[in-house]
Amino acid sequence: MENFESSQQPTFAEQLEEYLPTVADIMRKKSGTFRLRTLIISSVCCLLAGALIALAVVPNALRNPLSKDVTDKLLLIDSFIDAYYIDADKADKQILADTAAWGYVAGLGDIYSTYYDAKSYADAIYSNSGGSYGIGISAVYYGGIYIVSVTNNSPAQMAGLKAKDVITAVDGQKVTEEKYPQLIDAIRGDKDTKVKLTVLRDGKESEIEVIRGEYTVESVRSRMIGTTGVIVITAFNKATTEQFKDALQWVQSKGAKALILDVRGNGGGLVNETNQVLDLLLPKCEIGYAIYKSGNKVVLGKSDKKCVDLPMCVLVDDQTASSAEYFASALRDSGKATLVGEKTFGKGIMQNTFSLGDGSAIKLTVAKIYTASGYEFHLNGLKPDIKASYTEEQQKNWFLLTDSEDPYIQAALKKLEK
């Protein structure tokens, strides 16, 4: 599934992304077909997928220069470039500096640690706030650009696009499987610009013009299956808690007697927001803890007595990672929920992002995460209590499945009926 947002000139981090795999890349290789449940994520979110992130500022005491050997080498390289490189007058020293910084962090060999140039860092902060820009749809290739969902209050919704619409042409260019990646970029475009889409709906084609703009990502969606409330959480960002509260209130108002919490494909996000959602579901307890380089054990969150008193199942798969695993494990450890699905991804480490004072930043792995029971899920994942998975055919066309056809949903309903 593709997520559409701005396609302004690629940032330094985006240009180098192919050299430093993200969690999404690893999942894609691991599962064969990348079944993203996240409905709207910006490109920055993809860079941050699965990270338990806390923003920090580097203390002045840590702002020491590199070792003399390193600085001397960089200065020597720079002098050779100035003296002998044929296009030295065209060289962008900021790009050279960003590249050197990126390479220095990449030398750690940790795919979760990276360098952000000023634009990437600003985008990361915006993305973590729950904001995005573009037209606000998610889609897959299925006879065209098949719209899986449309974000509420997004440019796409305001223009009249709907789930199950098929975009057959973009600005007059016919959509084919070969041109699909190119036309995805064409749909993304820049903010405050127009894109003309040819849309097939109920066997009839029409032209719809969309003005790209900003919108709030929907990281939470809800629906009812009989008397069971289903809440899908696609990521944990700063908008998630309020969206979850609204979803929980809605299913309760509909008379929900049980809950299915769906975190399939959820690559993680912000640990504080994960704790806030868990506080609504858990009785009084410690939620989980981290162990840092110093050996210090730090409790990551606590829940008060007030909680939802309903039987619950949590749906997980091999793309459930990081804070989504932390979320699932906390509910199981407390005895509140049963895990249904596949073994999870296994990312139990936490990253902090440190500002470098000039608009840029570095993200570093700083701690290991443990469940409240002391289980280390990094590289191990969480084993479900009840196994469920797609058939090969279902995995190809998961976006077409109804609740009655979804093996995860059906396994959870069967458990909750007991």
Secondary structure, DSSP 8 states (H G I E B T S, - for coil): -EE-----S--HHHHHGGGS--HHHHHHHHHSS-----S---HHHHHHTT--EEEEE--GGG-----HHHHHHHHHHHHHHHHH-TTGGG--HHHHHHHHHHHHHHTT--TT-EEE-HHHHHHHHHHHTTEEEES-EEEEESSSEEEEEE-TTSHHHHHT--TT-EEEEETTEE--TTTHHHHHHHHH--TT-EEEEEEEETTEEEEEEEE-EEEE---EEEEEETTEEEEEE--B-TTHHHHHHHHHHHHHHTT-SEEEEE-TT---B-HHHHHHHHHHH--SEEEEEEEETT--EEEEEEE-S----S-EEEEE-TT--THHHHHHHHHHHTTSEEEEES------EEEEEEE-SSS-EEEEEEEEEEETT--B-TTT----SEE----HHHHHTGGG--TTT-HHHHHHHHHHH-
